[in-house]
Amino acid sequence: MPADRPSRARFVLVLWLCGLAGVLYLDRVCFAQAVEPIQNELKLTNSEIGTVAMAFTIAYGLFEIPTGRLGDRYGSRSVLVRIVVWWSVFTALTGAAWGFASLVTIRFLFGAGEAGAFPNAARVISRWFPVAERGRVQGVMLAAAQLGGAVAPLAAAAVIEYAGWKWAFVVFGAVGVVWAVGFYVWFRDDPATHPGVNEAELATIRAGVEVRPADPGPVPWAAVLTNRGIIVLGTIMVIGAFYTYLSYTWLPKYLQAARGLDNMTAGRLASLVLAGSAGGVFLGGLLADRITTRAADPVAARRRVAVGCYLTAAACLFAGARADDAVAACWLMAAAMLAMHLTLPNWWSTAIPQCGRHVGALFGLMNGVGVVGAAASQKFAGVFTDWRKGLGYVGRAQWDPLFDVYVGVLVCGAVAWALYRHRPLPDAPGAAPGA
């Protein structure tokens, strides 16, 4: 390649990030397809399964900020490799659970291991890609995550049919170890030290971007915790997680218990719904870059798009819960997932500049508080459906009223986006806080 032409190492990195995101969601979502056989073998109620799901989510939230901070201080290469190996081991060990307590413990440790993956990925993106390319990279990576989640129900259903639910977790856990070894060999935290990056590509990466120090210094927590931008973006993540974890945790169970579908059919339709989220984040990434380069006020443009998307998602979910045909219901639910997830790359494109130089720690904070919504969703769905069962309801009468709560939450998401305003954080001691 001529010396004056940029090398393309950053595009190879996109593939590594897609692999990371895809395996992360594959391992996270495959649990949902195994809920029915796990309940049958270990004799667990819906409420107990909700607690098991919460164990992962709470651990994920607790360790999100410290693991993001580790990436800021020591670099994302070693931290990401540790994350993936840890979560892969505990994915495999899920199949060794022998009862409620052991399953809760294993899933808690799985969540602790997975924490920090996205904050460190955000840190990698902020150092390896120019601003004008970040939306597409985020969109493609998040699409890969959702594709991993979309593949998980169908793949898990097939492995469960062939080898049982225990071996399904062993198979999925092995995939992450392969990724971790390859990534450690190829990646470097600083693109300037990567043998595949020439001077022209490095200039492209750093065009118009501040070269940040390896250690950004102490986080100005007093300013962070009173910053309107941080608070609203964190709230949006809580709301989005509450909605999406209904599908991530309970959708296959709903399709079997309420709609009367068998394991494989439920897996196929659950994959269809989650494929909607993959399409949403891919299109959202393209839109995020278009807004970056063309909008006079990118923040206002992202805000308007997000409000419309959340309201569209609410309408589609409302209609889907009332559709008598299971396939039609799943198409409408897929449309709801697409609309809501179209906002996610725009959330990333909003959050990274909002974090300033503390991307790992503060992205971890805002992404991590989403576990409040995720955990609440997982437990709420289990308790609600057990409560309805105790009242004598079965099938759709037991499950369908649940969806109206989630419709209301999506409307709240539109309101939260409407309230967002960018408020810069101080980058140096003595700077005025952006509250």
C-alpha positions in Angstrom: 0.0 0.0 0.0 1.4 3.5 -0.8 2.6 5.3 2.2 0.3 8.2 1.6 -2.8 6.0 1.6 -4.4 5.2 5.0 -4.2 1.6 6.2 -7.4 0.0 7.2 -6.7 -1.6 10.6 -9.6 0.2 12.3 -12.0 -1.6 9.9 -10.5 -5.0 11.1 -11.1 -3.7 14.6 -14.8 -3.3 13.8 -15.0 -7.1 13.2 -13.4 -7.8 16.6 -15.9 -5.4 18.3 -18.8 -7.1 16.4 -17.5 -10.5 17.6 -17.3 -9.2 21.2 -20.9 -7.8 21.1 -22.3 -10.8 19.4 -20.9 -13.3 21.8 -21.9 -11.1 24.8 -25.5 -11.2 23.8 -25.4 -14.8 22.6 -24.3 -15.9 26.1 -26.7 -13.4 27.9 -29.9 -14.3 26.0 -29.5 -18.0 25.6 -30.7 -18.4 29.2 -34.2 -17.2 28.2 -34.7 -20.2 25.9 -33.6 -22.6 28.7 -36.0 -21.2 31.3 -38.7 -23.9 30.6 -36.4 -26.9 30.9 -34.5 -25.4 33.9 -37.8 -24.8 35.7 -38.9 -28.4 34.9 -35.7 -30.0 36.2 -34.9 -27.7 39.2 -38.6 -27.1 40.2 -38.4 -23.3 40.1 -41.3 -20.8 40.0 -41.5 -17.8 37.7 -40.6 -15.6 40.7 -37.5 -17.7 41.4 -36.4 -17.5 37.8 -36.9 -13.7 38.1 -34.5 -13.7 41.0 -32.0 -15.8 39.1 -32.1 -13.3 36.2 -31.8 -10.4 38.6 -28.6 -12.0 40.1 -26.9 -11.5 36.7 -28.2 -8.0 36.3 -27.3 -6.7 39.7 -23.8 -8.1 39.5 -23.4 -6.5 36.0 -24.5 -3.1 37.4 -22.3 -3.3 40.5 -19.1 -4.0 38.6 -19.8 -1.8 35.5 -18.2 1.4 36.9 -15.1 -0.2 38.4 -14.4 -2.3 35.3 -14.8 0.7 33.1 -12.4 2.6 35.3 -9.9 -0.2 35.0 -10.0 0.3 31.3 -9.4 4.0 31.7 -6.3 3.4 33.9 -4.8 0.3 32.4 -6.1 0.0 28.9 -9.0 -1.9 27.4 -6.9 -4.8 25.8 -6.2 -6.7 29.0 -9.5 -5.7 30.6 -11.6 -6.9 27.7 -9.8 -10.2 27.5 -10.3 -10.8 31.3 -14.0 -9.9 30.9 -14.7 -12.3 28.1 -12.8 -15.3 29.6 -14.5 -14.8 33.0 -18.0 -14.6 31.5 -17.4 -17.5 29.2 -16.3 -19.8 32.1 -19.5 -18.9 34.1 -21.7 -19.3 31.0 -20.4 -22.9 30.8 -20.8 -23.4 34.5 -24.5 -22.5 34.4 -25.1 -26.0 33.1 -23.6 -27.4 36.4 -26.3 -25.8 38.6 -28.1 -28.2 40.8 -30.6 -26.0 42.5 -31.9 -22.5 43.1 -29.0 -21.2 45.3 -26.3 -22.6 43.0 -28.0 -21.1 39.9 -28.2 -17.7 41.6 -24.6 -17.8 42.5 -23.3 -18.8 39.1 -25.4 -16.2 37.3 -24.2 -13.5 39.7 -20.6 -14.4 38.9 -21.5 -14.4 35.2 -22.8 -10.9 35.5 -19.8 -9.7 37.4 -17.6 -11.1 34.7 -19.5 -9.5 31.8 -19.6 -6.0 33.4 -17.5 -3.4 31.7 -17.5 -4.8 28.2 -19.5 -2.0 26.6 -17.7 0.8 28.6 -14.4 -0.5 27.4 -15.7 -0.9 23.9 -16.8 2.7 24.0 -13.3 3.6 25.2 -11.8 1.7 22.2 -14.1 3.5 19.8 -13.2 6.9 21.2 -9.5 6.2 20.6 -9.6 4.3 17.3 -12.2 6.1 15.2 -12.8 9.7 14.1 -16.0 11.3 15.2 -17.6 11.1 11.8 -17.3 7.2 11.7 -18.3 6.5 15.3 -22.1 6.3 14.7 -21.6 3.6 12.0 -19.2 1.7 14.1 -21.5 1.8 17.1 -24.5 0.8 14.9 -22.7 -2.2 13.4 -21.3 -3.3 16.7 -24.7 -3.0 18.4 -26.4 -4.7 15.5 -23.9 -7.6 16.0 -24.9 -7.7 19.7 -28.6 -7.9 18.8 -27.9 -10.5 16.1 -26.2 -12.5 18.8 -29.3 -12.1 20.9 -31.5 -13.0 18.0 -29.6 -16.1 17.2 -29.5 -17.2 20.8 -33.1 -18.5 21.2 -33.0 -20.5 18.0 -29.5 -21.8 18.5 -30.2 -22.7 22.1 -33.5 -24.4 21.2 -31.6 -26.6 18.7 -28.8 -27.5 21.2 -31.4 -28.2 23.9 -33.3 -30.5 21.6 -30.1 -32.3 20.6 -28.0 -32.4 23.9 -30.1 -30.9 26.7 -30.0 -27.5 28.4 -26.8 -28.1 30.4 -24.6 -28.6 27.3 -26.1 -25.6 25.6 -24.3 -23.4 28.1 -21.0 -25.3 27.6 -21.2 -24.8 23.8 -21.9 -21.1 24.0 -19.2 -20.5 26.7 -16.5 -22.0 24.5 -17.1 -19.4 21.8 -15.9 -16.5 24.0 -12.6 -18.1 24.9 -11.7 -18.3 21.2 -12.5 -14.6 20.7 -10.4 -13.6 23.8 -7.2 -15.3 22.6 -7.4 -13.8 19.1 -8.2 -10.3 20.3 -5.3 -10.3 22.8 -2.9 -11.2 20.0 -4.2 -8.6 17.5 -5.3 -5.5 19.4 -3.3 -2.6 20.9 -4.8 0.1 23.1 -3.1 3.0 21.2 -3.5 2.8 17.4 -0.1 4.5 17.1 1.6 1.3 18.4 -0.3 -1.1 16.2 1.9 -2.5 13.4 -1.1 -2.4 11.0 -1.7 1.4 11.4 0.3 3.7 9.2 0.8 7.5 9.6 -2.0 8.3 7.2 -4.5 6.2 9.0 -3.4 7.6 12.4 -3.9 11.1 11.0 -7.4 10.1 9.9 -8.2 8.6 13.3 -7.0 11.7 15.2 -8.4 14.4 12.9 -10.1 17.0 15.0 -9.9 14.8 18.1 -8.1 15.6 21.3 -5.4 13.0 22.0 -6.3 12.0 25.6 -3.8 10.9 28.3 -3.6 7.2 29.1 -4.9 8.0 32.6 -7.5 10.8 32.6 -7.1 11.6 36.3 -9.7 11.5 39.0 -13.4 11.6 38.1 -15.1 14.8 39.2 -17.9 12.8 41.0 -19.5 15.8 42.6 -20.1 17.4 39.2 -21.1 14.1 37.7 -23.8 13.3 40.2 -25.5 16.7 39.7 -25.1 16.9 35.9 -28.4 17.0 34.1 -27.0 15.4 31.0 -25.6 12.4 32.9 -28.8 12.0 35.0 -31.1 12.0 32.0 -29.0 9.7 29.9 -28.8 7.3 32.8 -32.6 7.5 33.2 -33.1 6.7 29.6 -30.9 3.6 30.0 -33.0 2.4 33.0 -36.2 2.8 30.9 -34.8 1.1 27.8 -33.4 -1.8 29.9 -36.8 -2.3 31.6 -38.4 -2.7 28.2 -35.8 -4.8 26.5 -35.3 -7.3 29.3 -38.9 -8.5 29.0 -37.9 -10.0 25.7 -34.3 -11.0 26.7 -35.5 -12.9 29.7 -39.2 -13.9 29.3 -40.2 -14.0 25.6 -39.6 -17.7 24.9 -41.4 -18.6 28.1 -44.3 -16.3 27.2 -44.6 -17.8 23.7 -44.8 -21.3 25.2 -46.9 -20.7 28.3 -49.3 -18.0 26.9 -49.4 -18.8 23.1 -49.0 -22.6 23.4 -46.0 -22.9 21.1 -43.5 -25.7 21.2 -39.8 -25.1 22.0 -38.5 -24.8 18.4 -41.4 -22.6 17.2 -41.0 -20.3 20.3 -37.2 -20.1 19.5 -37.8 -19.1 15.9 -40.4 -16.4 16.8 -38.3 -15.1 19.7 -35.4 -14.8 17.3 -37.6 -12.8 14.9 -38.5 -10.3 17.7 -34.9 -9.9 18.7 -33.8 -9.5 15.0 -35.9 -6.4 15.0 -33.6 -4.9 17.6 -30.6 -5.8 15.4 -32.2 -4.0 12.4 -32.9 -1.0 14.7 -29.3 -0.5 15.9 -27.9 -0.9 12.4 -30.2 1.7 10.9 -29.7 3.8 14.0 -25.9 3.8 13.4 -26.3 5.1 9.9 -28.7 7.8 11.1 -26.3 8.8 14.0 -23.5 9.5 11.5 -25.9 11.4 9.2 -27.0 13.6 12.1 -23.4 14.1 13.1 -22.4 15.5 9.7 -25.6 17.2 8.6 -27.6 18.5 11.5 -27.1 22.1 12.6 -27.9 20.9 16.2 -27.1 17.2 16.5 -28.3 17.0 20.1 -31.7 18.4 19.2 -32.0 16.2 16.2 -31.2 13.0 18.2 -33.7 14.1 20.8 -36.5 14.5 18.2 -35.7 11.1 16.6 -35.7 9.3 19.9 -39.0 10.8 21.1 -40.7 9.6 17.9 -39.1 6.1 18.1 -40.2 5.5 21.7 -43.8 6.5 20.9 -43.8 4.3 17.8 -42.4 1.4 19.9 -45.2 1.9 22.5 -47.9 1.8 19.8 -46.5 -1.4 18.2 -46.2 -3.2 21.5 -49.7 -2.2 22.4 -51.0 -3.7 19.2 -48.8 -6.8 19.4 -50.1 -7.8 22.8 -53.7 -7.7 21.4 -53.0 -9.7 18.2 -54.6 -13.1 18.3 -52.2 -14.7 15.8 -48.8 -15.4 17.4 -46.8 -14.7 14.2 -48.6 -11.3 13.8 -48.0 -10.5 17.4 -44.3 -11.3 17.1 -43.9 -9.1 13.9 -45.5 -6.2 15.8 -43.2 -6.8 18.8 -40.2 -7.0 16.4 -41.3 -3.6 15.0 -41.4 -2.2 18.6 -37.9 -3.5 19.2 -36.6 -2.0 15.9 -38.1 1.4 16.7 -36.7 1.6 20.3 -33.3 0.3 19.3 -32.9 2.8 16.5 -32.2 5.2 19.3 -29.4 3.2 20.9 -26.5 4.3 18.6 -27.7 7.9 19.0 -27.6 7.4 22.8 -24.0 6.2 22.4 -23.2 9.2 20.2 -24.7 11.5 22.8 -23.1 9.7 25.8 -19.5 9.6 24.6 -19.1 13.5 24.4 -21.2 13.8 27.5 -18.5 11.7 29.4 -15.6 14.0 28.4 -12.3 12.3 29.1 -13.7 9.8 31.5 -15.4 7.6 29.0 -14.8 4.3 30.6 -16.0 5.2 34.1 -18.9 7.5 33.2 -20.1 5.3 30.3 -20.0 2.5 32.8 -22.0 4.6 35.2 -24.8 5.4 32.7 -24.8 2.0 31.1 -24.6 0.4 34.6 -27.6 2.1 36.1 -29.6 0.4 33.3 -29.5 -2.7 35.5 -32.0 -1.1 37.8 -34.5 -1.2 35.0 -33.3 -4.6 33.8 -33.5 -6.3 37.2 -36.8 -4.6 38.0 -38.2 -6.0 34.7 -36.9 -9.5 35.3 -38.4 -9.8 38.8 -41.6 -7.9 38.0 -42.5 -10.2 35.1 -42.0 -13.3 37.3 -43.9 -11.9 40.3 -46.7 -10.5 38.1 -47.4 -13.7 36.2 -47.3 -15.8 39.4 -49.7 -13.4 41.0 -52.1 -13.7 38.0 -51.8 -17.5 38.2 -52.7 -17.3 41.9 -55.9 -15.4 40.9 -56.8 -18.3 38.6 -55.7 -16.9 35.2 -53.9 -19.1 32.7 -52.5 -18.6 29.2 -52.8 -15.2 27.7 -55.1 -14.0 30.5 -52.2 -14.6 32.8 -49.5 -12.9 30.7 -51.0 -10.3 28.3 -51.9 -7.6 30.9 -48.1 -7.5 31.6 -47.5 -5.7 28.3 -49.5 -2.6 29.1 -47.0 -1.8 31.9 -44.2 -1.9 29.3 -46.2 0.3 26.9 -46.4 2.9 29.7 -42.7 2.7 30.3 -41.9 3.3 26.7 -44.0 6.5 26.8 -41.9 7.6 29.8 -38.8 7.0 27.7 -40.1 9.5 25.1 -40.5 12.0 27.9 -37.0 11.4 29.2 -35.4 11.9 25.8 -37.4 15.2 25.4 -35.7 16.5 28.6 -32.1 15.8 27.6 -29.7 18.7 27.2 -25.9 18.4 26.8 -24.1 19.7 29.9 -20.2 19.5 29.7 -18.3 18.2 32.6 -15.1 19.8 34.0 -12.0 18.3 32.6 -9.6 19.9 35.0 -9.7 20.8 38.7 -11.3 24.2 39.3 -13.4 24.1 36.1 -17.0 25.1 36.4 -19.3 22.0 36.6 -21.9 21.6 33.9 -24.9 20.9 36.0 
